[in-house]
Amino acid sequence: MKRLVLSIFAVVAVTSAHAQWPSGEVEAQRQARSVHLRWGGIVKDATDVVGYVNVTESQTNSYYMVIGFDGGYMGIQNVNGTHVGIFSIWDPVGHAFDFKAKPDDVVEGLRAKVLYSDPRVNVSRFGGEGTGAKTMFRYDWKTGSKLRFRITAEPDGNDRIKFTGYIGEGKDEMKIATISRLSHGKKPVVKGVYSFVEDFWRNGYSKTLVRRAEFTGFASRVSEKDGYTSATAARFTADGNKLMTIDAGPVKGGGFLQTGGKTENKTVKLWNWFKFN
């Protein structure tokens, strides 16, 4: 893989932040529907999950979230035409669906904390979609290029879990950051794994544009001594937006998501599972 071009990039990316949760009808008037793949076959107690994305149709102000899980997310964005990567971990407190939450609403001891970040990464706290720690960086990704993401989980003392996000592979794998959050007695695992495509332009015109990405190669393992177990199925889901200009279905090694424009739901029906080879 060609070495990534990276630099510090400070930007406020809107990835789901609203003053309040809009109705499905309001969303349908202004934005393409957010669509997801919920991955089946992630091993129980997985501490290492890997997945790939290939964005085949991109628009400005779009998010291609590759690995989301119970605790955070990572992926790539097109922010006003600038390409970036992002890795974030939520504070483990009750702000997950609070779109008015501010970063300082959470006291220091309860916050997600960045233990390490690559020097080329910008570190900040976020609010407006819950609260947490965010790392962001300039990332020269291209449509039609397959990109690898990986996340690991391990104990951080007796009461925290640290998650580490990586991008790239082989000698070009970049350790983005390690972020710690309170465990509340939970095991250090990566579970509830999913991917999505999101339009955060939300100006009415943005829903007329197609966004499409292929998500493949999802696999997980319990420890470094184990081999990876591949996912073999996914469920097609979506947010509360009422638009049906969406589609998903199998590709070799995974599935695709498409939303916006004149897309029709003709491959796999919404809310259904599908298998792939």
C-alpha positions as CSV (number, residue, x, y, z in Angstrom):
1,M,0.0,0.0,0.0
2,K,1.3,3.5,-0.9
3,R,2.4,5.4,2.2
4,L,-0.4,7.7,3.5
5,V,0.0,11.4,3.3
6,L,-0.9,12.7,6.8
7,S,-0.7,16.1,8.6
8,I,-2.4,17.7,11.6
9,F,-5.9,18.7,10.6
10,A,-8.1,20.6,13.0
11,V,-11.8,20.6,11.9
12,V,-15.1,20.3,13.5
13,A,-16.9,17.5,11.6
14,V,-20.6,17.2,12.1
15,T,-21.3,13.5,12.1
16,S,-24.7,13.3,13.8
17,A,-25.0,16.5,15.8
18,H,-28.4,18.1,16.0
19,A,-29.9,20.5,18.5
20,Q,-32.6,17.9,18.8
21,W,-33.5,14.6,17.3
22,P,-35.5,15.4,14.1
23,S,-38.4,13.4,12.9
24,G,-38.0,11.0,10.0
25,E,-40.1,13.3,7.8
26,V,-37.7,16.2,8.5
27,E,-34.7,14.1,7.8
28,A,-36.2,12.9,4.5
29,Q,-36.6,16.5,3.4
30,R,-33.0,17.5,3.9
31,Q,-30.6,14.5,3.8
32,A,-29.9,11.1,2.3
33,R,-30.7,8.3,4.7
34,S,-28.0,6.8,6.9
35,V,-27.6,3.1,6.2
36,H,-25.7,0.4,8.2
37,L,-24.4,-3.1,8.0
38,R,-24.5,-5.0,11.3
39,W,-21.9,-7.7,11.1
40,G,-22.6,-11.3,12.1
41,G,-19.9,-13.8,13.0
42,I,-17.8,-11.5,15.2
43,V,-16.3,-13.9,17.8
44,K,-17.4,-13.7,21.4
45,D,-14.9,-11.8,23.5
46,A,-13.1,-10.5,20.5
47,T,-10.2,-8.1,21.4
48,D,-9.1,-7.5,17.8
49,V,-11.4,-6.6,14.9
50,V,-10.3,-5.7,11.3
51,G,-12.3,-4.5,8.3
52,Y,-11.8,-2.8,4.9
53,V,-13.6,-0.1,3.0
54,N,-13.6,0.9,-0.7
55,V,-15.6,4.1,-1.3
56,T,-16.9,3.8,-4.9
57,E,-19.0,7.0,-5.0
58,S,-18.3,9.9,-2.7
59,Q,-19.8,13.3,-2.1
60,T,-18.7,16.2,0.1
61,N,-19.7,16.1,3.8
62,S,-20.1,12.3,3.9
63,Y,-18.9,9.8,6.5
64,Y,-17.9,6.2,5.7
65,M,-17.7,4.6,9.2
66,V,-15.8,1.4,8.9
67,I,-15.7,0.0,12.4
68,G,-18.3,1.1,14.9
69,F,-18.8,-0.8,18.2
70,D,-20.2,-0.5,21.7
71,G,-17.8,2.3,22.8
72,G,-16.7,4.2,19.7
73,Y,-16.1,4.3,15.9
74,M,-13.5,4.9,13.2
75,G,-13.6,5.6,9.5
76,I,-13.0,8.2,6.8
77,Q,-14.8,11.4,5.9
78,N,-15.1,13.9,3.1
79,V,-15.4,17.3,4.9
80,N,-16.0,20.1,2.4
81,G,-13.9,18.3,-0.1
82,T,-11.0,17.5,2.3
83,H,-10.4,13.9,3.1
84,V,-9.8,12.9,6.7
85,G,-9.6,9.9,9.1
86,I,-11.3,9.8,12.5
87,F,-11.2,7.6,15.6
88,S,-13.4,8.4,18.6
89,I,-14.4,6.9,21.9
90,W,-17.4,7.9,23.9
91,D,-17.4,8.8,27.5
92,P,-19.1,5.8,29.3
93,V,-21.8,8.0,30.8
94,G,-25.4,8.8,30.0
95,H,-25.0,11.2,27.1
96,A,-25.1,8.8,24.2
97,F,-28.3,10.3,22.7
98,D,-28.0,13.8,24.1
99,F,-27.5,16.1,21.1
100,K,-27.1,19.1,23.4
101,A,-24.3,17.5,25.5
102,K,-21.1,19.6,25.7
103,P,-17.6,18.2,26.2
104,D,-17.2,19.8,29.6
105,D,-20.5,18.3,30.9
106,V,-18.5,15.2,32.0
107,V,-16.1,15.6,34.9
108,E,-12.5,14.7,34.4
109,G,-12.5,11.3,36.1
110,L,-15.4,10.0,34.0
111,R,-14.0,11.0,30.6
112,A,-12.4,9.0,27.9
113,K,-8.7,9.8,27.9
114,V,-6.2,9.8,25.0
115,L,-3.1,7.8,26.3
116,Y,-1.2,8.0,23.0
117,S,-1.7,9.6,19.6
118,D,0.4,9.7,16.5
119,P,2.2,13.2,16.2
120,R,0.3,13.8,13.0
121,V,-3.1,13.4,14.7
122,N,-5.2,16.2,16.2
123,V,-6.7,15.4,19.6
124,S,-9.9,17.0,21.0
125,R,-13.1,16.4,22.9
126,F,-16.5,16.3,21.2
127,G,-20.1,16.9,22.2
128,G,-23.4,17.1,20.4
129,E,-23.7,13.3,19.8
130,G,-22.9,12.3,23.3
131,T,-19.5,13.2,24.5
132,G,-16.0,11.7,24.3
133,A,-12.5,11.9,23.0
134,K,-11.8,12.4,19.3
135,T,-8.7,12.0,17.1
136,M,-8.7,13.3,13.6
137,F,-6.1,13.6,10.8
138,R,-5.6,14.5,7.2
139,Y,-5.8,11.3,5.2
140,D,-5.4,11.3,1.4
141,W,-7.9,8.5,0.7
142,K,-9.1,7.9,-2.9
143,T,-12.3,6.5,-4.3
144,G,-11.7,3.1,-5.6
145,S,-9.0,2.3,-3.1
146,K,-9.3,-0.4,-0.5
147,L,-8.4,0.8,3.0
148,R,-7.8,-1.4,6.1
149,F,-8.9,-0.5,9.6
150,R,-8.3,-2.3,12.9
151,I,-9.2,-1.9,16.5
152,T,-8.0,-3.7,19.6
153,A,-9.1,-3.7,23.3
154,E,-7.2,-4.5,26.4
155,P,-7.3,-3.8,30.1
156,D,-6.1,-0.4,31.4
157,G,-5.6,-1.1,35.1
158,N,-8.5,-2.5,37.1
159,D,-11.3,-0.2,36.0
160,R,-10.6,0.9,32.5
161,I,-10.4,-0.4,28.9
162,K,-8.0,1.0,26.4
163,F,-8.9,0.9,22.7
164,T,-6.3,1.3,20.0
165,G,-7.1,2.2,16.4
166,Y,-5.0,1.5,13.4
167,I,-5.2,2.3,9.7
168,G,-3.2,0.8,6.8
169,E,-1.5,-2.6,6.8
170,G,2.0,-4.2,6.9
171,K,4.8,-1.7,7.2
172,D,2.3,1.1,6.5
173,E,0.0,0.4,9.3
174,M,-0.4,3.5,11.4
175,K,-1.2,3.5,15.1
176,I,-3.7,6.3,15.2
177,A,-4.3,6.5,19.0
178,T,-4.9,4.7,22.2
179,I,-8.0,5.9,24.1
180,S,-9.0,4.7,27.6
181,R,-12.5,4.7,29.0
182,L,-14.1,3.4,32.3
183,S,-15.1,-0.3,32.0
184,H,-17.9,-0.3,34.6
185,G,-17.0,-4.0,35.2
186,K,-17.2,-5.0,31.5
187,K,-14.7,-7.1,29.7
188,P,-12.1,-5.5,27.4
189,V,-13.8,-6.6,24.2
190,V,-14.9,-5.2,20.8
191,K,-18.6,-6.1,20.3
192,G,-21.7,-4.8,18.5
193,V,-19.6,-4.3,15.3
194,Y,-21.2,-2.3,12.4
195,S,-20.4,0.0,9.5
196,F,-22.4,2.8,8.0
197,V,-22.6,5.5,5.3
198,E,-23.9,8.9,6.4
199,D,-24.7,12.3,4.7
200,F,-24.0,15.1,7.1
201,W,-24.4,17.9,4.5
202,R,-28.1,17.9,5.1
203,N,-29.1,20.9,2.9
204,G,-31.9,19.3,0.9
205,Y,-29.8,19.0,-2.2
206,S,-27.5,16.4,-0.6
207,K,-30.1,13.7,-0.6
208,T,-30.1,13.8,-4.5
209,L,-26.5,12.6,-4.6
210,V,-25.3,9.0,-4.4
211,R,-22.9,7.7,-1.8
212,R,-21.7,4.1,-2.1
213,A,-19.0,2.0,-0.3
214,E,-18.1,-1.6,-0.1
215,F,-17.1,-3.1,3.3
216,T,-15.2,-6.3,3.2
217,G,-12.7,-8.5,5.0
218,F,-14.3,-8.2,8.5
219,A,-12.7,-10.6,10.9
220,S,-12.0,-10.9,14.6
221,R,-10.0,-12.8,17.1
222,V,-9.7,-13.2,20.9
223,S,-5.9,-12.9,21.1
224,E,-2.8,-12.6,19.0
225,K,-2.3,-16.3,19.4
226,D,-5.5,-17.0,17.6
227,G,-6.2,-16.8,13.9
228,Y,-8.8,-14.4,12.6
229,T,-12.4,-15.7,12.1
230,S,-14.1,-14.1,9.1
231,A,-17.6,-12.6,9.3
232,T,-20.0,-14.3,6.9
233,A,-23.2,-12.4,7.2
234,A,-24.5,-8.9,7.7
235,R,-27.9,-7.2,8.4
236,F,-29.0,-4.2,6.4
237,T,-30.4,-1.5,8.7
238,A,-31.1,2.3,8.6
239,D,-32.0,5.3,10.7
240,G,-35.4,6.8,11.2
241,N,-35.3,8.8,7.9
242,K,-38.3,7.8,5.7
243,L,-36.5,7.8,2.4
244,M,-36.2,4.5,0.5
245,T,-33.5,5.7,-1.9
246,I,-31.2,3.1,-0.3
247,D,-29.8,-0.3,-1.0
248,A,-27.4,-2.9,0.3
249,G,-26.2,-6.4,-0.6
250,P,-23.4,-8.9,-0.9
251,V,-20.1,-8.3,-2.6
252,K,-17.1,-10.7,-2.5
253,G,-16.0,-10.9,1.1
254,G,-18.6,-8.5,2.5
255,G,-21.4,-6.1,1.5
256,F,-22.1,-2.7,0.0
257,L,-24.1,0.2,1.2
258,Q,-25.7,2.9,-1.1
259,T,-27.9,5.9,-0.3
260,G,-29.2,9.0,-2.1
261,G,-30.1,10.0,-5.6
262,K,-32.3,7.6,-7.5
263,T,-31.1,4.5,-5.6
264,E,-33.7,1.7,-5.3
265,N,-33.9,-0.9,-2.6
266,K,-33.7,-3.8,-5.0
267,T,-30.9,-6.0,-3.8
268,V,-31.5,-6.9,-0.1
269,K,-34.6,-5.6,1.6
270,L,-34.2,-3.3,4.5
271,W,-33.9,-5.0,8.0
272,N,-32.9,-8.4,6.4
273,W,-29.8,-10.4,6.9
274,F,-27.7,-11.6,3.9
275,K,-24.7,-14.0,3.6
276,F,-21.6,-13.5,1.5
277,N,-18.5,-15.5,0.5
